[in-house]
Amino acid sequence: MRLDKFLKVSRLIKRRTLAKEVADKGRITINGLQAKASSNVKVGDELQIRFGQKVVTATVDRLQESTRKEEAGTMYTITSEDRVPEEE
């Protein structure tokens, strides 16, 4: 499944266009490698997403083409949330 679609379906990022934008700016890595919006995501992959001053690390648990809001959180497990120190 494409990265941007996974982020939208899992609701890690609300809109697919925003997920594409974040990926294209180089703020997402898959298993330590920089990812594009079109990168493939597989079960077991580790995603690192930078949201402003926060880095969220999540593991992909399952893939679905669509899901209900209540079930979206079962598609991934958040392994860590770290603050990025501000640059001066």
Secondary structure, 3 states (H helix, E strand, C coil): CEHHHHHHHCCCCCCHHHHHHHHHCCCEEECCEECCCCCECCCCCEEEEEECCEEEEEEECCCCCCCCHHHHHHHEEEEEEEECCCCC
